[in-house]
Amino acid sequence: MEVSEKVCIPSVSKTLKHELVHLIVSIGVAIFIHVTYGDILVSIFTFALAMFLDADHLFDYCLHLYKNEGGISGLFKFSAKEFLSGAYFQKWQKFITPLHAWEIAIGSLLLYFFWLPYPIFMSIALALSSHYLVDYATNDVNKKAYFIMYRAKNGFVKKAISR
Ligand SMILES: [Zn+2]
């Protein structure tokens, strides 16, 4: 999802280009997990998580529709174009996106190494980390932006995550 501050012209094609980078990286991480653990389900899960993590922007978009567009009836104003282009960001001005959180990736990695050495936790850690790194490279966000505790401390305002 394109959340750039400087280049603030919302566009569906920009978002799709960004998702194409996610596609390539997600395939790479899924192959790595497959070679390491040889479990096709975990590999597919890895791919899906890394690729479709931006689905958590739906959480923000729906909350925006609910709060700014008239409650439950606002939810019926759902527009795929407005969502995919990120145009709603201009009114919403927040960045909650609960799955964009290094805390989850770090927690999974710690679980894997110290408590539950199941491939699924390595899968979560790698899928999330690879997704975040692509986001960092292609979005204008600061280093703390993807720590949910940092965003919460700043009231989830979008301004706090820009570089
Ligand atoms: Zn993302």
Residues whose N, C-alpha, C, O or C-beta is under 5 A from the ligand:
A	BS01	ZN	M1 D54 D135
